[in-house]
């Protein structure tokens, strides 16, 4: 198809903030994960969807919706001032769990 640009699991962007590989951050209202270290203005590959390991603050259950809080740079189960990012694939309590990162969930 002539208007196809690329698949969207990993896309290249211009870094809007200084990031390190594996760091989750907001690109507008879209939650992305840096694939490499970058300074502001550098080209940066980001993951937009997939299963990734993240520390979740507090208790979560498998299948529970998770939220990213940019001001605290934390993931938890509280929608209060957070952006929905996907669902936990494991239960956990203040520990790293597998998270299904879903860009459709993150759009406000």
ABEGO torsion letter per residue (X at the ends): XAABABBAABBBBBBABBBBBGBBBBBEABBBBBABBBBBGBBBBBBABEBBBBBBBEBBBBGBBBBBBAAAGBBBABABGBBBAEBBABBBBGBBBBBBBBAAAABX
